[in-house]
Amino acid sequence: MGTKLYVGNLPYNVTEERLQEHFAQHGPVVSARIITDKFSGRSKGFGFVEMASTQEAEKATTALNGTDFEGRNIVVSESSGRVMASPVAGGRRAATATNYEASSANSSSSLRTRTPNS
């Protein structure tokens, strides 16, 4: 398995094929993916490129980070892993035990546990 690179500040009209071609100048590319908005399908301006080896990923990062790519200076760095989106619609935080406890402590009403006989 290769090394995945984060590529930021991409032009919104760039294609995955064009991104792959650009990085292929610095070694074999396993995959190139541009992240798109799930509703509009438009590019979010960043993506990921997986290079065949760590050495080729380092070479591509050194060569391409901060350089012009179709009118924009791209940011290239090793990917730090996947960031998970909030599972709650509307971008609100999901309730966690910590959030619940904090809001309960500030509440003036007491909480009752409901039993089947009550």
PAZAPA-4460 file (N, C-alpha, C; in steps of 0.05 Angstrom, whole numbers, plus 32768, in hexadecimal, padded with zeros to 4 digits):
% residues 118
    n_x    n_y    n_z   ca_x   ca_y   ca_z    c_x    c_y    c_z   seq   type   mol
   8011   7FE8   8000   8000   8000   8000   8012   8019   8000     1      M     A
   8009   802D   7FF2   8019   8046   7FEF   8014   805A   8005     2      G     A
   801E   8071   8001   801B   8087   8014   8007   809B   8009     3      T     A
   7FF3   80A2   801A   7FDE   80B5   8011   7FE6   80D1   8018     4      K     A
   7FE3   80E3   8004   7FE9   8100   8008   7FCF   8110   8007     5      L     A
   7FCE   8124   8018   7FB9   8138   8017   7FC1   814E   8003     6      Y     A
   7FAF   8156   7FF2   7FB5   816C   7FDF   7F9F   8181   7FE3     7      V     A
   7FA7   8198   7FEC   7F94   81AE   7FF1   7F97   81C5   7FDF     8      G     A
   7F84   81D7   7FDF   7F82   81EF   7FCE   7F82   81E8   7FB0     9      N     A
   7F74   81D3   7FAA   7F71   81CB   7F8E   7F5E   81DD   7F7F    10      L     A
   7F63   81E2   7F66   7F4F   81F0   7F56   7F35   81E0   7F55    11      P     A
   7F1E   81ED   7F56   7F04   81DF   7F58   7EFD   81D0   7F3F    12      Y     A
   7F0A   81D7   7F28   7F03   81CA   7F0F   7F17   81B3   7F08    13      N     A
   7F2A   81AD   7F18   7F3E   8199   7F12   7F31   817D   7F14    14      V     A
   7F39   816A   7F03   7F2E   814F   7F03   7F41   813C   7F11    15      T     A
   7F37   8125   7F1A   7F48   8111   7F26   7F5D   8108   7F13    16      E     A
   7F56   8106   7EF9   7F6A   80FD   7EE5   7F81   8111   7EE3    17      E     A
   7F7A   812B   7EE3   7F8E   8140   7EE1   7FA0   8140   7EFA    18      R     A
   7F94   813C   7F11   7FA3   813B   7F2A   7FB7   8123   7F29    19      L     A
   7FAD   810C   7F20   7FBE   80F4   7F1E   7FD5   80F9   7F0B    20      Q     A
   7FD0   8105   7EF4   7FE5   810C   7EE1   7FFB   811E   7EED    21      E     A
   7FF2   8132   7EFC   8004   8145   7F08   8017   8137   7F1C    22      H     A
   800C   8125   7F2C   801D   8117   7F40   802D   8101   7F34    23      F     A
   8024   80F6   7F1D   8033   80E0   7F10   804E   80E8   7F06    24      A     A
   8052   8102   7F03   806D   810C   7EFB   8082   8106   7F10    25      Q     A
   8079   80FF   7F28   808C   80FA   7F3E   808B   80DE   7F49    26      H     A
   807E   80CC   7F3A   807D   80B0   7F42   8062   80A4   7F3C    27      G     A
   8060   8089   7F3E   8046   807C   7F39   8031   8084   7F4D    28      P     A
   8019   808A   7F42   8002   8091   7F52   7FEF   807A   7F54    29      V     A
   7FE8   8072   7F6D   7FD5   805C   7F71   7FB9   8066   7F6D    30      V     A
   7FB3   807D   7F78   7F98   8088   7F75   7F99   80A7   7F79    31      S     A
   7F85   80B4   7F6E   7F81   80D1   7F72   7F63   80D6   7F75    32      A     A
   7F5C   80E4   7F8A   7F40   80E9   7F90   7F3C   8106   7F98    33      R     A
   7F28   8113   7F8D   7F20   812E   7F94   7F07   812B   7FA4    34      I     A
   7F06   8139   7FBB   7EEF   8138   7FCD   7EDA   814B   7FC3    35      I     A
   7EC2   8142   7FC1   7EAC   8152   7FB7   7E95   8154   7FCB    36      T     A
   7E86   8169   7FC8   7E6E   816E   7FD9   7E59   8159   7FD2    37      D     A
   7E4E   814C   7FE6   7E3C   8136   7FE1   7E21   813F   7FD5    38      K     A
   7E1A   8158   7FD8   7E01   8162   7FCE   7E04   816F   7FB2    39      F     A
   7E18   8180   7FAF   7E1C   818E   7F95   7E2E   817F   7F82    40      S     A
   7E3F   816E   7F8C   7E52   815F   7F7B   7E6B   8170   7F74    41      G     A
   7E6C   8189   7F7E   7E83   819A   7F77   7E9A   8194   7F89    42      R     A
   7EB2   8199   7F7E   7ECB   8195   7F8D   7ECC   81A6   7FA6    43      S     A
   7ED7   819B   7FBB   7EDB   81AB   7FD4   7EF7   81B8   7FD4    44      K     A
   7F07   81B3   7FBF   7F21   81C0   7FBD   7F38   81B1   7FCA    45      G     A
   7F33   8198   7FD0   7F49   8188   7FDB   7F45   816B   7FD3    46      F     A
   7F59   815B   7FD6   7F58   813F   7FCE   7F6F   812F   7FDA    47      G     A
   7F71   8117   7FD0   7F86   8105   7FDA   7F93   80F6   7FC2    48      F     A
   7FAD   80F3   7FC4   7FBC   80E4   7FB0   7FCB   80CF   7FBE    49      V     A
   7FC9   80B6   7FB5   7FD9   80A0   7FC1   7FEF   8099   7FAE    50      E     A
   8008   809C   7FB9   801F   8095   7FA9   8027   8079   7FAF    51      M     A
   8036   806C   7F9D   803C   8050   7F9F   804F   804A   7FB6    52      A     A
   8060   805D   7FBE   8073   8058   7FD4   8077   8071   7FE4    53      S     A
   8082   806D   7FFC   8088   8084   800D   809C   8097   8001    54      T     A
   80B0   808C   7FF4   80C5   809C   7FE7   80B9   80AE   7FD1    55      Q     A
   80A7   80A3   7FC1   809A   80B2   7FAC   8087   80C7   7FB7    56      E     A
   807A   80C1   7FCD   8068   80D4   7FDA   8079   80EC   7FE5    57      A     A
   8090   80E6   7FF1   80A1   80FB   7FFB   80AC   810C   7FE4    58      E     A
   80B3   80FF   7FCE   80BD   810D   7FB7   80A7   8120   7FAC    59      K     A
   808F   8116   7FA9   8079   8126   7F9F   8072   813D   7FB2    60      A     A
   8073   8138   7FCC   806D   814D   7FDF   8082   8164   7FDD    61      T     A
   809B   815C   7FDC   80B1   8170   7FDA   80AF   8180   7FC0    62      T     A
   80A9   8172   7FAB   80A8   817F   7F91   808F   8191   7F8C    63      A     A
   8078   8189   7F98   805F   8196   7F91   8053   81A9   7FA6    64      L     A
   805A   81A5   7FBF   804F   81B6   7FD4   8055   81D3   7FD0    65      N     A
   8040   81E4   7FCF   8044   8201   7FCB   8047   8209   7FAE    66      G     A
   8045   81F7   7F9B   8049   81FE   7F7F   802E   8203   7F72    67      T     A
   8030   8211   7F5B   8018   8218   7F4C   800D   81FF   7F3D    68      D     A
   7FF3   81FA   7F40   7FE6   81E5   7F31   7FCC   81F1   7F26    69      F     A
   7FCD   81F7   7F0C   7FB6   8202   7EFE   7FAB   821C   7F0B    70      E     A
   7FBE   822D   7F13   7FB7   8247   7F1E   7FB5   824A   7F3C    71      G     A
   7FB9   8234   7F4B   7FB8   8235   7F68   7FD1   8228   7F74    72      R     A
   7FDB   8233   7F8A   7FF1   8226   7F98   7FE6   8210   7FAA    73      N     A
   7FED   81F7   7FA3   7FE2   81E1   7FB1   7FF2   81DB   7FCB    74      I     A
   7FE5   81CE   7FDD   7FF1   81C5   7FF6   7FF2   81A7   7FF5    75      V     A
   800A   819B   7FF9   800D   817E   7FF8   801B   8175   8011    76      V     A
   800E   8162   801F   801A   8157   8038   8010   813B   803B    77      S     A
   801E   812C   804C   8016   8111   8052   7FFB   8112   8060    78      E     A
   7FE9   8101   8057   7FCE   8100   8063   7FD0   80F6   8080    79      S     A
   7FC1   8104   8091   7FC2   80FD   80AE   7FAC   80E9   80B5    80      S     A
   7F9D   80DF   80A2   7F87   80CC   80A8   7F6D   80D8   80A1    81      G     A
   7F58   80C8   80A4   7F3D   80D0   809D   7F30   80DF   80B4    82      R     A
   7F23   80F5   80AD   7F14   8105   80C0   7EF6   80FE   80BC    83      V     A
   7EE9   80F6   80D1   7ECD   80EE   80CF   7EBB   8106   80D3    84      M     A
   7EA7   8108   80C3   7E94   811E   80C5   7E81   8118   80DC    85      A     A
   7E74   812D   80E6   7E61   812A   80FB   7E49   8119   80F1    86      S     A
   7E40   8105   8100   7E2A   80F5   80F7   7E0F   8103   80FA    87      P     A
   7E0E   811A   8105   7DF5   8129   8109   7DF1   813C   80F2    88      V     A
   7DD9   813C   80E7   7DD3   814E   80D0   7DD5   816B   80D9    89      A     A
   7DDC   817C   80C7   7DDD   8199   80CD   7DF7   81A1   80DA    90      G     A
   7E0A   818F   80DD   7E24   8196   80E7   7E25   8199   8106    91      G     A
   7E0F   8192   8114   7E0F   8195   8131   7E1E   817D   813D    92      R     A
   7E29   8181   8154   7E38   816C   8162   7E24   8157   816B    93      R     A
   7E2D   813E   816A   7E1D   8129   8175   7E1F   812A   8194    94      A     A
   7E0A   8122   81A1   7E0A   8123   81BE   7E1D   810D   81C8    95      A     A
   7E2E   8115   81DA   7E41   8102   81E7   7E3B   8103   8204    96      T     A
   7E45   80F0   8213   7E41   80EF   8230   7E4B   8108   823D    97      A     A
   7E62   8113   8234   7E6D   812B   8240   7E5A   8143   823A    98      T     A
   7E51   8146   8222   7E3F   815C   821B   7E25   815A   822B    99      N     A
   7E1B   8142   822E   7E02   813D   823C   7E05   8144   825A   100      Y     A
   7E1B   813B   8266   7E20   8141   8282   7E22   815F   8287   101      E     A
   7E30   816D   8275   7E34   818A   8278   7E19   8198   8276   102      A     A
   7E09   8190   8263   7DEF   819E   8260   7DDC   8197   8277   103      S     A
   7DDE   817F   8282   7DCD   8177   8298   7DD5   8186   82B1   104      S     A
   7DEF   818B   82B5   7DF8   8199   82CD   7DEE   81B6   82CD   105      A     A
   7DEA   81C1   82B5   7DE0   81DD   82B3   7DC2   81DF   82B4   106      N     A
   7DB5   81C8   82B3   7D98   81C8   82B1   7D8C   81CB   82CE   107      S     A
   7D76   81DA   82D1   7D6A   81DD   82EB   7D56   81C7   82F1   108      S     A
   7D4D   81B9   82DC   7D3B   81A3   82E1   7D4A   8189   82E6   109      S     A
   7D3F   8178   82F6   7D4C   815F   82FC   7D43   814A   82E8   110      S     A
   7D54   8136   82E3   7D4E   8121   82D1   7D43   8109   82E0   111      L     A
   7D2F   80FD   82D6   7D23   80E6   82E2   7D27   80CE   82D0   112      R     A
   7D2D   80B7   82DC   7D2E   809F   82CD   7D12   8093   82CC   113      T     A
   7D09   808D   82B5   7CEE   8082   82B2   7CEF   8064   82B6   114      R     A
   7CDE   805A   82C6   7CDC   803D   82CB   7CC2   8034   82BE   115      T     A
   7CC0   801A   82B8   7CA8   8010   82AB   7C8E   8015   82BB   116      P     A
   7C8F   8018   82D5   7C77   801C   82E5   7C71   803A   82EA   117      N     A
   7C81   804C   82E0   7C7B   8068   82E6   7C6D   8077   82D0   118      S     A
***
